[in-house]
Amino acid sequence: MALSAREQQALDAIARRLRAEEPALAESLTELATGRTSVERGPSKPEGWPIALIAISLAVLSLALLYALSGSPEPMAMPAIR
């Protein structure tokens, strides 16, 4: 939908005022509008350390459980409920 001549003039006046008062902001908005953006830090790859930490924790827990259960050859007796 196209703007009317009056709306376009008002928009141009806002743009001129913005460029005069805040040139850095005006440049950033212009880059966004044209698709020319410069990113200081690009999108990062998902880091694998949380998954590695969970895997190591599970391995240590499994080994500790196996070690604890290997000391008692009989299964633990459940107390009778009366």
Buried (B, 14 or more C-beta within 10 A) or exposed (E): EEEEEEEEEEEEEEEEEBBEEEEEEBEEBEEEEEEEEEEEEEEEEEEEEEEEEEEEEEEEEEEEEEEEEEEEEEEEEEEEEE
